Amino acid sequence: MFTQLRTLFRQVMHEGTDGGAVDTPAINLAMASLLCEVANADRTIDPREETAKIHLLVNLLEIDRDQAKSLLSRAMQQSNQSVSLYEFTTKLRSLEPEQRYQLIKAMWQVAYADNILDPHEEAVIRQVAELIYVDHSEFIRAKLSVQKQLNQN
């Protein structure tokens, strides 16, 4: 799965509008911010969710742990200052359907990192899925895929 997500982010970083110019830092920050939004939705800080966010960013963006922590620090500030998810999701709407699915799946991984799915976490993922045009069936497929992975471990 991480290979697919890594491919997704490589494509996002190398494709774009404006003659191929892509604002990679903004995309990276949007992704990290969405992971923070999911983790903070239940209003508790769980070390397992924090570890999951770092692990996902290291693998997705091919950065080291220190860079992931720095990115998450900026993302947390941005997340705390934001009034909606829209500012993060607008940067990600141009993704291919499979890429958007992989993003939602990564968000489910953060939500399930503490082995408890809070309704607020699910609500955030649902809202992001709607804002980036992920069909409800794909939203459910991503959730079930992550649940299946958890049951196998």
SERO-4910 file (N, C-alpha, C, O; in steps of 0.05 Angstrom, whole numbers):
BEGIN
 pado doro    nc1    nc2    nc3   cac1   cac2   cac3    cc1    cc2    cc3    oc1    oc2    oc3
  Met    A     16    -24      0      0      0      0     17     25      0     11     45    -13
  Phe    A     39     25     15     56     48     16     68     54    -11     74     77    -18
  Thr    A     73     34    -26     84     38    -53     63     53    -70     71     72    -85
  Gln    A     38     46    -68     17     60    -83     15     89    -74     12    107    -90
  Leu    A     16     93    -48     14    120    -37     39    137    -45     36    160    -52
  Arg    A     62    125    -45     86    139    -53     84    147    -82     91    170    -89
  Thr    A     74    129    -99     69    135   -127     50    158   -130     54    176   -146
  Leu    A     29    158   -114      9    179   -114     22    206   -109     17    225   -123
  Phe    A     38    207    -88     49    233    -82     71    242   -101     74    266   -106
  Arg    A     85    223   -113    104    230   -134     89    243   -157     97    263   -168
  Gln    A     66    231   -165     51    241   -187     39    269   -180     40    287   -197
  Val    A     30    272   -156     19    298   -148     41    319   -149     35    342   -157
  Met    A     65    312   -141     86    332   -140     96    339   -168    108    360   -172
  His    A     92    321   -187    103    326   -214     82    334   -234     88    340   -257
  Glu    A     56    334   -226     35    343   -244     22    368   -233     25    374   -209
  Gly    A      9    382   -249     -6    405   -239    -15    422   -262    -10    417   -286
  Thr    A    -27    444   -254    -36    463   -274    -14    484   -275      8    480   -265
  Asp    A    -19    506   -288      0    528   -290     26    519   -304     48    525   -294
  Gly    A     23    505   -326     47    497   -341     64    477   -327     88    476   -332
  Gly    A     53    461   -310     68    440   -297     80    449   -270     92    433   -256
  Ala    A     77    474   -263     87    484   -237     69    473   -215     45    477   -215
  Val    A     81    460   -196     66    448   -174     77    460   -148    102    462   -144
  Asp    A     60    468   -130     67    479   -105     70    455    -85     53    451    -68
  Thr    A     92    441    -87     97    417    -71     95    423    -41     82    407    -27
  Pro    A    107    444    -31    105    449     -2     76    452      7     68    443     28
  Ala    A     60    465    -10     31    469     -3     16    442     -3     -1    438     14
  Ile    A     23    426    -22     10    399    -24     18    382      0      1    370     13
  Asn    A     43    382      6     53    367     30     40    377     55     32    361     72
  Leu    A     38    403     58     26    415     82     -4    408     83    -15    403    105
  Ala    A    -17    408     60    -46    401     60    -50    372     68    -68    366     84
  Met    A    -33    354     58    -35    326     66    -30    323     96    -46    309    109
  Ala    A     -9    334    106     -3    332    134    -25    344    151    -32    334    172
  Ser    A    -36    366    142    -58    380    157    -83    362    158    -96    361    179
  Leu    A    -89    348    137   -112    330    137   -108    307    156   -126    298    170
  Leu    A    -83    297    157    -77    276    177    -80    286    205    -90    272    223
  Cys    A    -72    311    210    -76    324    236   -105    328    243   -114    324    266
  Glu    A   -120    336    223   -149    340    227   -163    314    237   -180    314    255
  Val    A   -155    292    224   -167    266    232   -158    259    261   -174    251    278
  Ala    A   -132    261    266   -122    254    292   -134    271    315   -137    262    337
  Asn    A   -139    296    309   -149    314    329   -180    315    331   -191    328    349
  Ala    A   -193    301    314   -222    302    313   -235    293    339   -256    302    348
  Asp    A   -222    273    353   -233    263    378   -223    279    402   -229    272    425
  Arg    A   -208    300    397   -199    318    418   -181    305    439   -178    314    462
  Thr    A   -168    284    431   -148    271    448   -122    267    432   -123    262    408
  Ile    A   -100    270    445    -74    265    433    -65    237    440    -60    231    464
  Asp    A    -64    220    421    -56    193    425    -29    188    412    -25    194    388
  Pro    A     -9    178    427     17    174    415     17    155    391     34    158    373
  Arg    A     -2    136    390     -3    118    367    -12    133    342     -2    127    320
  Glu    A    -30    152    345    -37    168    321    -15    186    312    -10    190    288
  Glu    A      0    197    332     23    214    325     44    197    310     55    207    290
  Thr    A     49    173    319     68    156    306     58    148    278     74    148    259
  Ala    A     33    143    275     22    136    249     25    160    229     32    155    206
  Lys    A     20    184    238     23    207    221     51    210    211     56    214    187
  Ile    A     70    207    229     99    209    222    106    187    202    119    192    181
  His    A     98    163    208    104    140    191     92    144    163    106    139    143
  Leu    A     67    152    162     55    157    135     69    178    119     74    175     96
  Leu    A     76    200    132     90    222    118    118    213    109    126    220     86
  Val    A    132    198    125    159    189    118    156    171     93    172    174     74
  Asn    A    137    154     92    133    136     70    121    149     45    129    144     23
  Leu    A    101    166     50     87    178     27    104    199     13    104    200    -11
  Leu    A    118    215     28    133    237     17    163    232     14    178    248      4
  Glu    A    171    208     23    200    200     22    217    222     35    236    232     24
  Ile    A    210    228     60    225    247     76    234    232    101    224    211    107
  Asp    A    253    244    115    262    231    140    244    239    163    227    256    161
  Arg    A    248    226    186    231    230    209    231    259    219    210    271    226
  Asp    A    255    272    218    257    300    227    241    318    209    227    336    218
  Gln    A    243    313    183    227    329    164    197    325    168    181    344    166
  Ala    A    190    300    173    161    294    178    151    308    203    129    318    204
  Lys    A    168    307    224    160    321    249    157    351    245    139    363    255
  Ser    A    176    362    230    174    391    224    149    398    208    136    417    214
  Leu    A    144    381    188    120    385    171     95    383    188     76    398    185
  Leu    A     94    363    206     71    359    223     68    383    243     45    391    249
  Ser    A     89    394    252     88    418    269     75    441    255     57    454    266
  Arg    A     83    446    230     71    467    214     42    461    208     24    478    209
  Ala    A     37    435    202      9    426    195     -9    430    220    -32    438    216
  Met    A      1    424    243    -15    427    267    -22    457    271    -45    463    279
  Gln    A     -4    474    267     -9    503    269    -30    511    249    -49    525    255
  Gln    A    -27    502    225    -46    509    203    -73    497    210    -94    510    206
  Ser    A    -74    473    219    -99    459    226   -113    474    249   -137    478    248
  Asn    A    -98    483    269   -110    498    291   -121    525    282   -140    535    295
  Gln    A   -110    537    262   -118    563    252   -140    561    231   -153    582    225
  Ser    A   -144    538    220   -164    536    198   -192    536    209   -197    528    231
  Val    A   -210    545    192   -238    545    199   -254    523    184   -277    518    191
  Ser    A   -241    511    164   -254    490    149   -234    472    136   -210    479    135
  Leu    A   -242    450    126   -225    432    111   -221    441     83   -203    431     69
  Tyr    A   -237    459     74   -237    468     46   -210    478     37   -201    472     15
  Glu    A   -196    493     54   -171    504     47   -150    482     42   -130    487     27
  Phe    A   -153    459     54   -134    437     49   -142    421     25   -125    413      9
  Thr    A   -168    417     22   -177    398      1   -176    411    -27   -174    396    -47
  Thr    A   -178    437    -29   -178    449    -56   -152    443    -71   -152    442    -95
  Lys    A   -130    439    -56   -105    433    -69   -103    405    -79    -86    398    -95
  Leu    A   -122    388    -71   -121    360    -77   -142    349    -95   -143    325   -101
  Arg    A   -159    366   -105   -181    357   -122   -173    347   -149   -188    332   -162
  Ser    A   -150    355   -158   -141    347   -185   -129    318   -185   -121    309   -207
  Leu    A   -129    305   -163   -119    278   -162   -137    259   -178   -161    264   -181
  Glu    A   -125    238   -188   -140    217   -201   -157    203   -181   -150    203   -157
  Pro    A   -179    190   -189   -196    176   -170   -182    156   -152   -187    155   -128
  Glu    A   -163    141   -163   -149    121   -147   -131    136   -126   -127    126   -104
  Gln    A   -120    158   -134   -103    173   -116   -120    185    -92   -111    185    -69
  Arg    A   -143    194    -99   -161    205    -78   -169    182    -59   -171    186    -35
  Tyr    A   -174    159    -70   -181    135    -54   -158    129    -34   -162    124    -11
  Gln    A   -133    130    -44   -110    124    -28   -107    144     -5    -99    137     17
  Leu    A   -113    169    -11   -112    189     10   -132    184     32   -126    185     56
  Ile    A   -156    177     24   -177    171     44   -169    146     60   -173    145     84
  Lys    A   -157    127     47   -148    103     61   -127    110     82   -127    100    104
  Ala    A   -108    128     75    -88    137     94   -101    151    118    -92    148    141
  Met    A   -121    166    113   -135    180    135   -149    159    153   -148    163    178
  Trp    A   -160    138    142   -171    117    158   -150    104    176   -155     97    199
  Gln    A   -126    101    165   -104     89    180    -98    106    205    -93     95    226
  Val    A    -98    132    202    -93    149    225   -116    146    245   -111    144    269
  Ala    A   -140    146    235   -163    144    253   -163    118    269   -171    117    292
  Tyr    A   -155     96    257   -154     70    270   -128     64    285   -126     43    298
  Ala    A   -109     82    285    -83     77    297    -86     72    327    -70     56    338
  Asp    A   -106     84    340   -110     79    369   -130     57    375   -138     53    397
  Asn    A   -138     43    353   -157     21    355   -185     29    364   -202     13    372
  Ile    A   -191     55    362   -217     66    369   -225     85    347   -211    105    342
  Leu    A   -248     80    335   -258     99    314   -278    117    328   -300    108    335
  Asp    A   -271    142    331   -289    162    342   -307    172    320   -298    175    297
  Pro    A   -333    177    326   -351    187    305   -341    214    293   -347    219    269
  His    A   -327    230    308   -316    255    297   -294    250    276   -292    264    257
  Glu    A   -278    229    281   -258    222    262   -270    213    235   -262    222    214
  Glu    A   -291    197    238   -305    188    214   -318    211    199   -318    212    174
  Ala    A   -328    230    214   -341    253    202   -321    270    186   -327    280    164
  Val    A   -297    273    197   -276    288    183   -269    274    156   -267    286    135
  Ile    A   -265    248    158   -258    233    134   -280    234    113   -275    237     90
  Arg    A   -305    232    123   -328    233    105   -329    261     91   -334    262     67
  Gln    A   -324    282    106   -325    309     95   -303    312     74   -307    324     53
  Val    A   -279    303     80   -256    305     61   -263    289     36   -259    299     14
  Ala    A   -274    265     40   -281    249     16   -301    264     -2   -298    263    -26
  Glu    A   -320    277     10   -339    292     -6   -326    316    -20   -332    321    -43
  Leu    A   -308    330     -5   -296    353    -17   -276    347    -39   -271    364    -56
  Ile    A   -265    323    -39   -247    315    -61   -260    295    -80   -246    282    -96
  Tyr    A   -286    294    -79   -302    278    -98   -296    248    -98   -293    236   -119
  Val    A   -295    237    -74   -293    208    -71   -321    197    -67   -335    206    -49
  Asp    A   -329    178    -84   -355    166    -82   -358    152    -55   -339    143    -43
  His    A   -383    151    -45   -388    138    -19   -379    109    -19   -369     99      1
  Ser    A   -383     95    -41   -374     67    -43   -344     64    -39   -335     45    -27
  Glu    A   -329     83    -50   -300     83    -47   -292     90    -18   -272     80     -7
  Phe    A   -306    109     -6   -302    116     22   -305     91     40   -289     86     57
  Ile    A   -326     76     35   -331     51     50   -310     30     44   -300     16     61
  Arg    A   -303     27     18   -282      8     10   -256     13     24   -242     -5     33
  Ala    A   -248     39     27   -223     46     40   -225     39     70   -206     28     81
  Lys    A   -247     45     82   -251     38    111   -249      8    115   -235     -1    133
  Leu    A   -263     -7     99   -262    -37    102   -234    -48     97   -226    -67    110
  Ser    A   -220    -36     79   -193    -45     73   -175    -42     97   -159    -60    104
  Val    A   -177    -19    110   -160    -14    134   -169    -32    157   -152    -42    171
  Gln    A   -195    -36    160   -205    -54    181   -194    -82    176   -186    -96    195
  Lys    A   -194    -91    151   -184   -118    144   -154   -120    151   -145   -140    162
  Gln    A   -139    -99    145   -110    -99    152   -106   -101    182    -89   -116    191
  Leu    A   -123    -87    197   -121    -88    226   -127   -116    237   -114   -125    256
  Asn    A   -147   -129    226   -155   -155    235   -134   -177    228   -132   -197    241
  Gln    A   -118   -172    208    -97   -191    200    -72   -188    217    -56   -207    219
  Asn    A    -69   -165    230    -45   -161    247    -49   -170    275    -30   -167    291
***
